Structure formats: C-alpha cells, structure tokens
Amino acid sequence: MANFGGHAIPGTFFLFLGFWLTAKRILHHYWRTSQPKGRQNMPPFFKRMDYFEGGLQIFASFVGIMVEQFVVDGPHAHLYDRENSSWVKLMNWQHSTMYLFFGIAGIALVATTTSKLVPLGVDRLALSMALFVEGFLFYYHVHSRPHLDAHIHSLLLVAVFGGSASTMLEVFVRDNIILELLGACLFILQGTWFYQIGFVLYPLRGPQWDLELHDNVMFVTMCFCWHLAVALILVACTSSVVWFTVKRFSGRGRDIEIGMRNTSSKANCQKALLEESDEE
C-alpha cells in the first residue's frame, strides 16, 4: 500500500461492496415487504447474489495476499530473517492478515448460503470480525508516523469499527433495513477515504502535503465529515433508484398479468354468448 495504487485498489473494492450491499439490501427489503405473510423462502436469485458476493470476497482476498507477499520487494512468505535477526516486511504481513479475514468472511457467506446446517448469522459474524481485525491492525499500523499520516489513518478507524459494530448487530437484529444500509454506507465511506489517503500521502500532481502542519490535520478532519455526507447521499440515491426501478417493473408485471386475466375473462364471456346463440 506504500503508493497511490495500493490505496486505490482496496478503495475500489470497498466502494463496489458498499454499492452492491445497498442494492442487495433494498431488493431483499422490497421482496420481504411485498410478499404475503408466512412466505419466507427466498427466490434462487438471491442465493446467486450471495454466491457471487462470497466468491468475489474470496477471489479478491486471495489476489490481495498474493500481491502483498510476492511483489518484487515483498516478503515472499518469509516472516523472520534468521541471518539478520529481524522481521521481514511486517507491513505486508499485516495487509495479508486483513485480506485473510475478508476471505474467511467470503467462505462463511458461501457456506451459509449453501448449507442449512450453518447457523443463521455466521456470515455477518465473520464479516464483523474481518472489519474488527482490519481496524485492530490499522490502530497499531501507524505508530511513529508523521502527524498527518497517523491522523488520516486513524479517521479510517471510525468507518471500520463502525462497520464492525453495525454488522455485529445484524447477527442479532435480522432484516432491519436501516441497520443494513448503515453498514453499506460505512463500506462506501471506507472506499472513498482510502482514495483520500492516497491523494494526500501520494499526490498524483501538485505539491506534497506538509505532514506536520496542524491546518492540514484540521482540513482532513473536516474532509472526513464531507466524505460521510457524500456516502449517505450515495446510499440514499442508490436505494431510491433500485427501489423505484424494481417497483416499476414489478408493477408492469402485475398489470400484464391483470390484463391477461381480463382478456381471458372477456374471451370466455364471448364464447358463452356464442354458445347460447347457437342453442337458440
């Protein structure tokens, strides 16, 4: 992650996951609220969505671990150098550990979707633990760094630990759309903030940021609040688009069905009238 691309890649993943969860949660909520009471079996479409999400997490985690370990200056799966009596690239190992737990969360999601023997909520528990591990490692990740560098990473912990807490609540409070959208919003916030970290620490153009200037710390703190506002707006807009799109198409489907029934009824009435006229 010691460059802009290293922050943009996880940022893109978290952004995609946040938008994906927003759309999925809204589809789930629409289906739950539109079904008659007592019908609880989810359509196969939702299972396919879970398989895709879990598979994507597993694949992305595997790629992340391989990149962290086997880049040119990576540790290449060596943790300790006996010759020099020193640890080998612990920052890469910490990143690999973060990816490992997100891979475990993907496996838990696939297992929960596949087998009814897996207790309900294990997927949310595993995702909550992955976020907690991410925040826990980041907390000890930035010691002895310049002030702005440490501060901008510490702000990320708000989104990470907040996401972990909200996801943990979903284990016990099921099908709460506000709680589900809050978790998706915090994923989007993580994604945009990873990009912000990359722009501040590794600017693509323009002058370098003064990492010890207090005004920069104040601006970054205010900027984090703007990112939160943007994440809330993005979740609200995405939710509205998905909801009204699904409602429109499902409404058309019902209209077509009613129209077919009306056409069939008219045809039956005309047939009955013709039969009566023939008898007369």
CORKA-V788963 format. One record per residue. N is the residue number from 0. NEAR is the number of other ideal C-beta (glycine too) atoms within 12 Angstrom. Layout:
N/NEAR ; N/NEAR
This chain:
0/34 ; 1/20 ; 2/16 ; 3/22 ; 4/18 ; 5/25 ; 6/32 ; 7/25 ; 8/25 ; 9/37 ; 10/31 ; 11/24 ; 12/31 ; 13/39 ; 14/32 ; 15/24 ; 16/39 ; 17/38 ; 18/30 ; 19/29 ; 20/43 ; 21/37 ; 22/32 ; 23/34 ; 24/36 ; 25/32 ; 26/33 ; 27/33 ; 28/27 ; 29/26 ; 30/27 ; 31/23 ; 32/18 ; 33/19 ; 34/16 ; 35/9 ; 36/8 ; 37/6 ; 38/12 ; 39/13 ; 40/12 ; 41/19 ; 42/18 ; 43/11 ; 44/15 ; 45/22 ; 46/22 ; 47/18 ; 48/25 ; 49/30 ; 50/23 ; 51/23 ; 52/35 ; 53/33 ; 54/21 ; 55/25 ; 56/37 ; 57/28 ; 58/21 ; 59/29 ; 60/33 ; 61/23 ; 62/21 ; 63/34 ; 64/29 ; 65/21 ; 66/24 ; 67/32 ; 68/27 ; 69/19 ; 70/22 ; 71/10 ; 72/15 ; 73/26 ; 74/26 ; 75/18 ; 76/16 ; 77/19 ; 78/19 ; 79/15 ; 80/14 ; 81/10 ; 82/8 ; 83/9 ; 84/8 ; 85/13 ; 86/16 ; 87/22 ; 88/26 ; 89/22 ; 90/27 ; 91/32 ; 92/25 ; 93/28 ; 94/34 ; 95/34 ; 96/28 ; 97/37 ; 98/35 ; 99/30 ; 100/33 ; 101/43 ; 102/31 ; 103/30 ; 104/38 ; 105/34 ; 106/29 ; 107/34 ; 108/37 ; 109/29 ; 110/24 ; 111/28 ; 112/26 ; 113/19 ; 114/15 ; 115/12 ; 116/9 ; 117/19 ; 118/15 ; 119/20 ; 120/22 ; 121/27 ; 122/33 ; 123/36 ; 124/28 ; 125/36 ; 126/43 ; 127/34 ; 128/27 ; 129/38 ; 130/39 ; 131/28 ; 132/30 ; 133/41 ; 134/31 ; 135/20 ; 136/29 ; 137/36 ; 138/20 ; 139/20 ; 140/29 ; 141/27 ; 142/15 ; 143/9 ; 144/21 ; 145/21 ; 146/22 ; 147/30 ; 148/28 ; 149/25 ; 150/30 ; 151/36 ; 152/37 ; 153/28 ; 154/36 ; 155/43 ; 156/31 ; 157/28 ; 158/40 ; 159/39 ; 160/26 ; 161/30 ; 162/43 ; 163/35 ; 164/27 ; 165/33 ; 166/38 ; 167/24 ; 168/23 ; 169/34 ; 170/26 ; 171/17 ; 172/19 ; 173/17 ; 174/20 ; 175/21 ; 176/27 ; 177/20 ; 178/27 ; 179/34 ; 180/35 ; 181/33 ; 182/41 ; 183/43 ; 184/39 ; 185/43 ; 186/46 ; 187/41 ; 188/42 ; 189/46 ; 190/37 ; 191/38 ; 192/43 ; 193/38 ; 194/32 ; 195/37 ; 196/41 ; 197/29 ; 198/24 ; 199/34 ; 200/31 ; 201/24 ; 202/18 ; 203/16 ; 204/8 ; 205/9 ; 206/9 ; 207/18 ; 208/27 ; 209/18 ; 210/22 ; 211/16 ; 212/17 ; 213/14 ; 214/14 ; 215/24 ; 216/25 ; 217/15 ; 218/21 ; 219/33 ; 220/22 ; 221/16 ; 222/27 ; 223/30 ; 224/20 ; 225/19 ; 226/34 ; 227/27 ; 228/18 ; 229/24 ; 230/37 ; 231/24 ; 232/19 ; 233/28 ; 234/37 ; 235/22 ; 236/21 ; 237/29 ; 238/34 ; 239/18 ; 240/19 ; 241/29 ; 242/28 ; 243/16 ; 244/18 ; 245/25 ; 246/21 ; 247/15 ; 248/16 ; 249/20 ; 250/16 ; 251/14 ; 252/15 ; 253/15 ; 254/14 ; 255/14 ; 256/14 ; 257/14 ; 258/14 ; 259/14 ; 260/14 ; 261/14 ; 262/14 ; 263/14 ; 264/14 ; 265/14 ; 266/14 ; 267/14 ; 268/14 ; 269/14 ; 270/14 ; 271/14 ; 272/14 ; 273/13 ; 274/12 ; 275/11 ; 276/10 ; 277/9 ; 278/8 ; 279/7
